[in-house]
Amino acid sequence: MSKEKRETKDKSEKALAAEKEQFIKLQGSLHDRYGHIVALYAKFLCIKIDFHCKHKTIPPNLEAPDEVIERAIAVDINEVFETTGEVLDYMDAALVLQETVFRQLESNNTSSTTVVGQCRLAPLVPLIQDCSPLYHFLVKLLFKLHSRIPMDALLGHRERFRNQFTSLSQFFEKARSMEFFKTIIQIPDFPDSPPNFLRAAAMADYVKPVVVHNPFPEDDDIETQVDVGEGYSMFHSLNQYNPLNDAPFQ
């Protein structure tokens, strides 16, 4: 479902509202360990739907050129302030989800090389693909806010961003160390500290983090690299799931 949400651009608001209603029902109907993760994922997707219904210039995969982002924030500063809060909420939902997934893996001593481990980790691939451009969008928004609003009024935003920066850095570092992710995506390094929004010139030192999706290996490669094939095959098979073929929620 996350893959569909990242790639769908042309669905009507009515169709998206219906899907959101299904996700809301899903959040309250699952209570086991898998259910907790699924409920958090459903919450994340609800936030994603709301955000992109409101901000139609930002595509669901969040891969907007800088020119599009600049146009999106070249509006009334009050709107920029509101949008920044929405993106912080968007990022929070993603980070809570990944923290819960890793916490469950560690508490159950589940290896990332097992089917159970990979079932939990596979949804984090599109999450990583979302977090990187979300972070970039946040940096742009916060520099914009600091150019127009007194810094004391933005203390809460800076503290919230700093906490997210720390959590996201740890998330990416942990994912980079796992073979499962290495076969699927290239995860960028993060700097040691977040951008200094109090210094406008710091924007020139900022480097956008980019996640690169590795091509699916050829059959011959899979045969000779079993570990790579198994990890990638798990993610690939999950991404072939078509939600339209599934039974609707009752």
N, C-alpha and C positions, 0 to 999 in steps of 0.2 A: 504494500500500500504506500509505503514511503517512496518507493521508486516511481509509482504512478503519480504521486503528488509532486515530485520533483520535475516530471516530464510533461505533465498536463498543463496546457495554457488556455485552451479554448472552451472549457466546461462552463456552463451557465451557472450563475449564482444559485439558482434553484437546485441544480444538481449537486453543487458543492455543499449547500445547506443540508440536503438530505444525507450526504455522506457524513457531514459533521454530526448530525443527529445519531447516526449509527455508532460513531466513535464515542459519543457521550454515553450511550447505552452500554457500550463495551466496557467503559471505565468502571461502571458500577456492578458488573456481572461476573468479574473474575477475582478470585481470592487466594489461589495457590501461588507458589513462587513464580511460575511462569506468568500467571495472571497479573501479578504486581508489575512486572516489566511491560507486559502488553498494555496494561492500563496507563502506564506512564507514556508509552509510545502513542497511544490513542490521544492522550492529552496534548502531546507535542504536535500531532497532526492537526488537532483542532486549532491550536494556536497558529500553525502554519496556514491553514485555510483562511482564518480570520484576517491574518496579516496581508495575504496576497489578494484577497477580495477587496481590501481597503486600499492597498498600494499596488495598483495594476501595472505600473511601469517597471516594477521589480519582478522578474520572472520567478516561478516556483523553485527553479534550481539555484536561484540567487546569483547566478553568473552574469551580472549586469556590467557592461563596460563602465569605466569611470565617468564617461560623459553622461550616461543615464543616471548614475548616482548623483553627479553634480546637479543635474536638473531636478532630481527628486528632493534635494536639500536646498535648492535655490527658491525657497518659499518663505512665508512668514515664520519668524524665529519661534513663535509659539507652537507652530506645527512641527518644526524640527525637534523641539523639546518633547512633544508628545510622541513623535515617531521614535525618538531615542529610547524612551521608556518602553515602547512596544518591542523594540529590537532586544533590549535587555531582558525582557520577559521571555522572548523567543529563545535567546541563548540560555537562560536559566533552565528552561524546560529540557533543552538538549543535554545540559550538563548534569542535571539530576538523573536523567535516564542513564547516561553512561556510567555515572558513579554507582548506581544501583546494580547495573549489569556486572561491573567488576567486583563489587562487594559480594554479590551472590556467588560468582566464580570462586572467589577466595574463601568464603565461608564454607563452601561445599567441597573445597579442594578439587575443583573441576578443571581439567587440562584443556587448553585451547586446541589441542590436537584431536580431541574426542568429538563425536557428533553432537553430544549435548552441549559442549563448550562452544562449538562453532555455530550451533543454532542460536545461542545467546549473542555471539559476537557479530554474526552476519548483518543484523540491522544497524550496527554501529558504523558500517561502511558509508551508507548514505548520510548518516549523522555527521561523520567527519567531513564529508563533502559539503554539508550545509554550514558547519561551524566555521570553516575557514572564511568563506565570503561574508558570513554574519559578523565575524570579527573585523573584517576589512570595512564593512558598512558602519560598524560602531565607531571605529577610529575616525572615519570621515565625519560622522555626525558630531562626535565630541569635539573635534577641532573646530567645526563650524560653530557649535554652541559657545565655545570658549572665546571665539572672536567677537561675540555679540553680547554675552551675558557675563556679569561679574562672577569671578571665580568662586567666591564664597557661596553663591547660590547653586553652584554645581558640585559642591563637595560630596553630596550623596551619590550623584552619578559617577564621580571619579572613584569613590570607594567601592561602589558596586562593580564597576568595570575592572578595578584592580583584583577583586576577588575572582571574577570570571577569568581574567588573564591567568591567574595562578592555577585555577582548576583546569582551564583549557590547555595550558602548557603541560601539566601533569598527564592529562588525558592523551595528548598527542605523543608525549614521550613514552608512555606505557604502550600505546598502540604500535609505535615504531619498533619496539623491542620484540613484538610478537610475530612469528613467522606467518600466521594467518593473514595479517594485514599486509605484510611485505609482498606477498604474492599478488595482491589485488590493487593496492594504491601506494603511491609515494607520498608520505606525510612530511610536510615542511617542518624545519626547526623554528623555534620561537626565540626571540631575544631574551636576555636575562631579566629585563625589566620592561614594563609597559611604556608606551609613548608618554612624553611629558607634555600634557595638554596646556600647561601654564606657559609654555614657550612656543610661540607660533612657528618659529624656525625649525622646531623639532619635526615638523611634517616632512621636511626635505630628507630627513634621515630614515624615515619610515619605509619599510619594505613589505609589500603585500605578500602574505603567505599563500602559496598556491598548492592545492592538492592535485596530483596527477594520477589518473586512472590507468593502470597497466592494461595492455591488450590481453584478451583471452588467449592462453597458450594454444598452440597447434596440437593436434592429437599426438604427433610424434614426441613433442615436448612433454606432454602429460605422461606418456609411457615411460620416459626416461627420468622424469622428476616426479616421483609419486607424491611426495609431500606437497609440492606446489599444485599438482593436479587435484588432490583431495581438497585442499583449502579453497582453491578457486572454483572447483566443481560445486562445492556446497553453496558458495555465494551465487554462482551462476544459476543453479537449479532453483534457489529461492527467488531469484529475479525473473524466472520464467513464469512464476505464479500469476495467473490472471484473475483479479478479484471479481471480474464480471461473470466468471464461471462458477463462483462460489455461491452457496445458498445465502439469501438475504437474512439479516438478523431478524429474529422474531420479537 
